[in-house]
């Protein structure tokens, strides 16, 4: 069973459609990008967003245009945010996600937990003030 399926369609110099579906083909998000606008629907949170294309530049802190996205040309700039996983953290996360047999140290497990907590804080606004991790850490001391 697929965990995530992403479909992207493109009409040259006009529009990019994107749809992401979870297990059983249930659509999670849908986006439509044009040279001047962004339309985004989050089916899980039942929210939508309509913004000018310049909104993307402010969000990712990069000069990435509609035409760059369309042509698959991406910048090698480092993003101004820290919300991505790389290196050993990425390898450990993949091992956890795909249930691979890999020894992960206590310290690295803690890093993965913090990454997941950040993810939920960013994507599930009702969970902004999760305190379970800090409570557990206080109990361990």
Buried (B, 14 or more C-beta within 10 A) or exposed (E): EEEEEEEEEBEEEEBBBBBBBBEEEEBBBBBBBBEEBBBBBBBEEEEEEEEEBEBBEEEBEBEBBBEEBBEEEEEEEEEEEEEEBEEEBEBBBEBBEEEEEEEBEEEBEEBBBEBBBBEEBEEEEEEEEBEEEEEEEEEEE
